[in-house]
Amino acid sequence: MGENDCASAAPFFPLLDAAMNGRPRFSVILISHNRADFLTEALDSVAAQTWPASEIFVVDDGSTVDITPATKDRDGLPLTVIRQDNAGQQAARNTGAAAASGDWLVFLDDDDQFLPDHLETLAGAIQSGTPDIVFTNFVRFEDGEDEADSFFARFPKHFPPGNLSGGYQHFARWPVADQAELSIFYPSVMAIRRQHYEAIGGFDPRIRGIKCEDMEFTTRATYRSPLALSLKPTVRYRMHEGNSVRDPLKREIGKLRIWDWLRGTLDWNREERAYLDRLIAERAPHAFRAAFLLKDRAELERAAALLPSPSKLHPKQWLRRLYAMIAFPRPGGVQR
C-alpha cells in the first residue's frame, strides 16, 4: 500500500462516541481512479450525510491525474486518503476495508453519489433487524437529470410500486435465482457488517477487468446470510460511457464468466447447482455470439466450452443452433 495522507484529525473520537451510544459505526470507503471531477461530487455527498460517517477513506487506485483538488479543504471530515499502485477496484476496496475501524463498511464508487439520508437509512435497516448486509434502492442519472423511477420500480413483481417510498424488507438469505434475475446489488448501495466481510474473505482481486465483476462479491455476500433491503432510493448511480450497460456484448461475456466462476467456488445445494447449470447453458450461446462479434478468440473459446454438447444433437440441428447464436439479436432484459 502506498502513501497515506490524513486530511483531518484521526477519527478515533467519532468511533468511540458511536460505540458508547450503540449506534452503527460506518466506515465509508470511496474508491477512485482518474476521475477527480466525479470524486469531488461523491465526497461532497458523503460530507452532506444526516448521519455522519465515523471515518471516511478515499482510496486512490493508481490515478495518473492529481485528485488532491477533490480531497483538500475538507476540514471537519474524518478523512484519510490512501494512495496505492493501480490494482483494480476490488483490491482498492479491500485496501480501504483493511484501514477501517468501524463495525459497518459502506462503499462508494467515485462516479456515484449518496443522497443526504443514505447512512441514516442504512442505520434504520440495521436497527430494524439483524442483517449482515444491507442494500438500498437507487436512481440512475445522466447529465444531472435523474430518471423518473427508481431502479427497484423495474421489478414490480418483487417490489410493488406503493412500497417504494420507504420501509425495509428482511430476508434470511437471497435466492440465487433472484440474484441472477434482478441484479440489484452493487457496492455503492451496500453496507456490510465487518465480521461478515472478513468471514467471506472480502473482495476477490482476481476478479478484475470483467464486466459485472461486482456480482461475484455480492453473490458470495448474500447467498447464505441475512440481509435487509431499504425500498427508499438513497443513492444516485451515474450513467456514462464507462458503465457496463453501455457495453452489452462485454456485459454478456462478463455475466457468463462470473456465474461459471461462482458455480465452482461456492457450496451450492443440489437445487441451486441445477439452476446454475441451466442458467449457464442458457447464457453461453449469448456470450458466444458476443465474443464472435467482438472478434475475441479467448472469450469465444471460453464460451464454446460451456455450450450445450453438440453430441446430443443431430449435426444439422447443431449447425442451425450455431447460426442462431451468431445471427439472431440478443434477447433484451433489464440492465443496470
C-alpha positions as CSV (number, residue, x, y, z in Angstrom):
1,M,0.0,0.0,0.0
2,G,1.2,3.5,-0.8
3,E,1.3,6.8,0.9
4,N,-1.4,7.7,3.5
5,D,-2.4,11.3,3.8
6,C,-4.6,12.4,6.7
7,A,-6.8,15.3,5.7
8,S,-8.0,15.9,9.3
9,A,-7.5,14.6,12.8
10,A,-7.6,10.9,13.3
11,P,-11.2,9.6,13.5
12,F,-10.9,8.0,16.9
13,F,-13.4,10.1,18.8
14,P,-16.4,9.6,16.3
15,L,-15.8,5.9,16.6
16,L,-15.7,6.0,20.4
17,D,-18.8,8.1,20.6
18,A,-20.8,5.8,18.3
19,A,-19.6,2.7,20.2
20,M,-20.7,4.1,23.5
21,N,-24.1,5.0,22.2
22,G,-24.8,1.7,20.5
23,R,-25.1,3.3,17.0
24,P,-23.8,1.7,13.9
25,R,-20.3,3.0,13.2
26,F,-20.0,3.5,9.4
27,S,-16.6,3.5,7.7
28,V,-17.1,4.9,4.2
29,I,-14.7,3.6,1.6
30,L,-14.7,5.7,-1.6
31,I,-12.5,4.3,-4.4
32,S,-11.3,6.4,-7.3
33,H,-9.2,6.2,-10.4
34,N,-8.5,9.2,-12.7
35,R,-11.9,10.9,-12.1
36,A,-11.1,13.9,-9.8
37,D,-14.2,15.8,-11.1
38,F,-16.6,12.9,-10.2
39,L,-14.7,12.3,-6.9
40,T,-15.4,15.9,-5.7
41,E,-19.1,15.4,-6.1
42,A,-19.0,11.9,-4.5
43,L,-17.1,13.2,-1.5
44,D,-19.5,16.2,-1.2
45,S,-22.3,13.7,-0.9
46,V,-20.6,11.8,1.9
47,A,-20.0,15.1,3.7
48,A,-23.7,16.0,3.5
49,Q,-25.0,13.0,5.4
50,T,-27.6,13.5,8.1
51,W,-26.0,10.5,9.9
52,P,-22.3,11.4,9.8
53,A,-19.7,8.7,8.9
54,S,-17.4,7.7,11.7
55,E,-14.5,7.7,9.2
56,I,-14.0,8.2,5.5
57,F,-11.3,6.7,3.3
58,V,-10.6,7.8,-0.2
59,V,-8.5,5.1,-1.9
60,D,-6.7,6.4,-5.0
61,D,-6.1,3.3,-7.1
62,G,-3.1,4.5,-9.0
63,S,-4.5,7.6,-10.6
64,T,-2.3,9.3,-13.2
65,V,-4.2,12.6,-12.6
66,D,-4.0,14.7,-9.4
67,I,-7.0,14.0,-7.2
68,T,-5.8,16.5,-4.5
69,P,-8.3,19.2,-5.5
70,A,-11.1,16.9,-4.6
71,T,-9.8,16.0,-1.2
72,K,-8.3,19.2,0.1
73,D,-10.0,21.7,2.3
74,R,-12.2,19.1,4.0
75,D,-11.8,20.4,7.5
76,G,-14.0,18.6,10.0
77,L,-14.3,15.4,8.0
78,P,-12.7,12.3,9.5
79,L,-10.9,11.8,6.1
80,T,-7.9,9.7,5.2
81,V,-6.5,9.5,1.7
82,I,-4.7,6.3,0.7
83,R,-2.7,6.1,-2.5
84,Q,-1.7,2.7,-4.0
85,D,-0.4,1.4,-7.3
86,N,-3.2,0.5,-9.7
87,A,-4.6,-2.9,-8.7
88,G,-8.3,-2.7,-9.7
89,Q,-11.4,-1.8,-7.9
90,Q,-11.8,-5.0,-5.9
91,A,-8.3,-4.6,-4.4
92,A,-8.9,-0.9,-3.7
93,R,-12.0,-1.7,-1.7
94,N,-10.0,-4.3,0.3
95,T,-7.3,-1.6,1.0
96,G,-9.9,0.7,2.4
97,A,-11.5,-2.0,4.5
98,A,-8.2,-3.0,5.9
99,A,-7.6,0.5,7.2
100,A,-11.2,0.9,8.5
101,S,-12.2,0.6,12.2
102,G,-16.0,0.8,12.0
103,D,-18.3,-2.1,12.6
104,W,-20.0,-1.5,9.2
105,L,-18.3,-0.9,5.9
106,V,-20.0,1.3,3.3
107,F,-18.6,1.5,-0.2
108,L,-19.0,4.2,-2.9
109,D,-17.6,4.4,-6.4
110,D,-16.3,7.8,-7.4
111,D,-18.9,8.2,-10.1
112,D,-21.9,7.6,-7.8
113,Q,-23.4,9.8,-5.1
114,F,-25.2,9.3,-1.8
115,L,-28.4,11.2,-1.1
116,P,-28.2,13.0,2.3
117,D,-30.1,10.3,4.2
118,H,-28.3,7.3,2.9
119,L,-26.3,6.4,6.0
120,E,-29.4,7.3,8.2
121,T,-31.5,4.9,6.1
122,L,-28.8,2.2,6.4
123,A,-28.8,2.6,10.2
124,G,-32.6,2.3,10.3
125,A,-32.4,-1.0,8.4
126,I,-29.7,-2.3,10.7
127,Q,-31.6,-1.4,13.8
128,S,-34.8,-2.9,12.5
129,G,-33.4,-6.5,12.4
130,T,-30.2,-8.5,12.5
131,P,-28.8,-8.3,8.9
132,D,-25.2,-9.0,7.9
133,I,-25.6,-6.9,4.8
134,V,-28.0,-4.1,3.7
135,F,-28.8,-2.7,0.3
136,T,-30.8,0.4,-0.7
137,N,-32.8,1.3,-3.7
138,F,-31.2,3.8,-6.1
139,V,-31.9,6.1,-9.0
140,R,-29.9,6.5,-12.2
141,F,-28.9,9.9,-13.5
142,E,-27.2,11.3,-16.6
143,D,-26.1,14.9,-17.3
144,G,-27.6,15.9,-13.9
145,E,-31.0,14.6,-14.7
146,D,-32.5,11.8,-12.5
147,E,-34.6,9.1,-14.1
148,A,-38.3,9.3,-13.1
149,D,-38.4,5.9,-11.5
150,S,-36.1,4.2,-9.0
151,F,-34.3,1.1,-10.1
152,F,-36.5,-1.2,-7.9
153,A,-39.5,0.1,-9.8
154,R,-38.3,-2.0,-12.8
155,F,-39.2,-5.1,-10.8
156,P,-42.9,-4.7,-9.9
157,K,-43.4,-8.4,-9.2
158,H,-40.8,-8.2,-6.4
159,F,-41.3,-4.6,-5.3
160,P,-44.9,-3.3,-5.7
161,P,-44.9,0.4,-6.6
162,G,-46.7,1.5,-3.4
163,N,-43.9,0.2,-1.3
164,L,-41.0,2.1,-2.8
165,S,-41.3,5.3,-0.8
166,G,-39.8,3.7,2.4
167,G,-39.6,0.8,4.7
168,Y,-37.4,-2.3,4.9
169,Q,-37.6,-5.9,3.9
170,H,-35.6,-8.6,5.7
171,F,-34.6,-11.9,4.2
172,A,-32.9,-14.9,5.8
173,R,-30.9,-15.3,2.6
174,W,-31.2,-14.2,-1.0
175,P,-32.1,-16.9,-3.5
176,V,-29.6,-17.4,-6.4
177,A,-32.4,-17.3,-8.9
178,D,-33.4,-13.8,-7.7
179,Q,-29.7,-12.7,-7.8
180,A,-29.5,-13.8,-11.4
181,E,-32.8,-12.3,-12.4
182,L,-32.8,-9.0,-10.6
183,S,-29.1,-7.9,-10.4
184,I,-30.0,-5.1,-8.0
185,F,-27.0,-5.4,-5.7
186,Y,-23.9,-3.1,-6.2
187,P,-21.2,-1.9,-3.8
188,S,-22.3,1.7,-3.9
189,V,-25.7,0.8,-2.4
190,M,-24.3,-1.6,0.2
191,A,-23.3,-1.7,3.9
192,I,-21.8,-4.9,5.2
193,R,-21.0,-5.9,8.7
194,R,-17.3,-6.0,9.2
195,Q,-17.3,-9.6,10.7
196,H,-19.3,-10.8,7.7
197,Y,-16.9,-9.1,5.2
198,E,-14.0,-10.8,6.9
199,A,-15.7,-14.2,7.1
200,I,-16.2,-14.3,3.3
201,G,-12.7,-13.1,2.6
202,G,-13.5,-9.6,1.3
203,F,-13.5,-8.8,-2.4
204,D,-11.6,-11.1,-4.7
205,P,-8.8,-9.1,-6.5
206,R,-8.5,-11.9,-9.1
207,I,-11.9,-10.7,-10.5
208,R,-10.6,-7.8,-12.4
209,G,-11.4,-6.2,-15.8
210,I,-14.6,-8.2,-16.3
211,K,-17.9,-6.5,-16.8
212,C,-20.3,-7.3,-14.0
213,E,-17.4,-8.2,-11.7
214,D,-19.2,-6.7,-8.6
215,M,-21.8,-9.6,-9.0
216,E,-19.1,-12.0,-7.7
217,F,-18.8,-10.4,-4.3
218,T,-22.5,-9.6,-3.8
219,T,-23.5,-13.2,-4.6
220,R,-21.0,-14.5,-2.1
221,A,-22.2,-12.0,0.5
222,T,-25.9,-12.8,0.2
223,Y,-26.3,-16.4,-0.7
224,R,-26.2,-17.7,2.9
225,S,-26.6,-14.6,5.1
226,P,-29.4,-12.5,6.5
227,L,-29.9,-9.2,4.6
228,A,-32.1,-6.2,4.6
229,L,-33.4,-4.1,1.7
230,S,-34.3,-0.5,2.0
231,L,-37.0,0.3,-0.6
232,K,-36.3,4.0,-0.5
233,P,-33.8,5.2,-3.1
234,T,-30.8,6.9,-1.3
235,V,-28.1,6.6,-4.0
236,R,-27.6,8.2,-7.4
237,Y,-25.9,6.0,-9.9
238,R,-24.3,7.9,-12.7
239,M,-24.8,6.8,-16.3
240,H,-21.8,7.4,-18.5
241,E,-19.7,5.7,-21.2
242,G,-17.8,3.6,-18.7
243,N,-20.9,1.8,-17.4
244,S,-21.2,-1.9,-18.2
245,V,-24.8,-1.3,-19.5
246,R,-23.2,0.8,-22.3
247,D,-21.2,-2.3,-23.4
248,P,-23.8,-5.1,-23.7
249,L,-21.6,-7.5,-25.5
250,K,-18.8,-7.5,-22.9
251,R,-21.5,-7.5,-20.2
252,E,-22.9,-10.7,-21.6
253,I,-19.5,-12.3,-21.5
254,G,-18.8,-11.0,-18.0
255,K,-22.1,-12.5,-16.7
256,L,-21.3,-15.9,-18.0
257,R,-17.7,-15.8,-16.6
258,I,-18.9,-14.7,-13.2
259,W,-21.6,-17.4,-12.9
260,D,-19.3,-20.1,-14.1
261,W,-16.7,-18.9,-11.5
262,L,-19.3,-18.9,-8.7
263,R,-20.6,-22.3,-9.7
264,G,-17.2,-23.7,-8.9
265,T,-16.3,-21.8,-5.8
266,L,-19.4,-21.8,-3.6
267,D,-21.1,-24.7,-1.7
268,W,-24.4,-24.8,-3.6
269,N,-27.1,-27.3,-2.7
270,R,-28.4,-29.7,-5.4
271,E,-31.3,-27.5,-6.5
272,E,-29.1,-24.4,-6.7
273,R,-26.4,-26.2,-8.7
274,A,-29.0,-27.5,-11.1
275,Y,-30.3,-24.0,-11.5
276,L,-26.8,-22.6,-12.2
277,D,-26.2,-25.4,-14.7
278,R,-29.3,-24.4,-16.6
279,L,-28.5,-20.7,-16.4
280,I,-25.0,-21.2,-17.8
281,A,-26.3,-23.4,-20.5
282,E,-28.8,-20.7,-21.5
283,R,-26.4,-17.8,-21.3
284,A,-23.4,-19.5,-23.0
285,P,-24.8,-19.0,-26.6
286,H,-25.3,-15.3,-26.0
287,A,-21.7,-14.9,-24.7
288,F,-20.5,-17.0,-27.6
289,R,-22.3,-14.6,-30.0
290,A,-20.9,-11.6,-28.2
291,A,-17.3,-12.9,-28.3
292,F,-17.8,-13.7,-32.1
293,L,-19.0,-10.1,-32.7
294,L,-16.1,-8.7,-30.7
295,K,-13.6,-11.0,-32.5
296,D,-12.3,-12.0,-29.1
297,R,-10.8,-15.5,-29.6
298,A,-10.1,-16.2,-25.9
299,E,-13.7,-15.4,-24.8
300,L,-15.0,-17.3,-27.8
301,E,-13.2,-20.4,-26.6
302,R,-14.4,-19.9,-23.0
303,A,-18.0,-19.6,-24.1
304,A,-17.7,-22.5,-26.5
305,A,-16.5,-24.8,-23.7
306,L,-19.8,-24.0,-21.9
307,L,-22.1,-24.5,-24.8
308,P,-24.6,-27.5,-24.7
309,S,-22.8,-30.5,-26.0
310,P,-23.3,-31.0,-29.8
311,S,-23.0,-34.7,-29.3
312,K,-26.6,-34.7,-28.1
313,L,-27.8,-33.1,-31.3
314,H,-28.0,-34.1,-35.0
315,P,-25.3,-32.2,-36.9
316,K,-27.9,-30.2,-38.8
317,Q,-29.5,-29.2,-35.5
318,W,-26.2,-28.1,-34.2
319,L,-25.4,-26.0,-37.2
320,R,-28.8,-24.3,-37.1
321,R,-28.2,-23.6,-33.4
322,L,-24.7,-22.2,-34.0
323,Y,-26.1,-20.0,-36.8
324,A,-28.8,-18.8,-34.4
325,M,-26.3,-17.9,-31.8
326,I,-24.5,-15.6,-34.2
327,A,-27.2,-14.2,-36.4
328,F,-30.2,-13.5,-34.1
329,P,-30.4,-10.4,-31.9
330,R,-29.5,-10.9,-28.2
331,P,-32.7,-11.0,-26.0
332,G,-33.5,-7.8,-24.2
333,G,-33.6,-7.5,-20.4
334,V,-33.3,-5.1,-17.5
335,Q,-29.8,-3.9,-17.2
336,R,-28.1,-1.6,-14.8
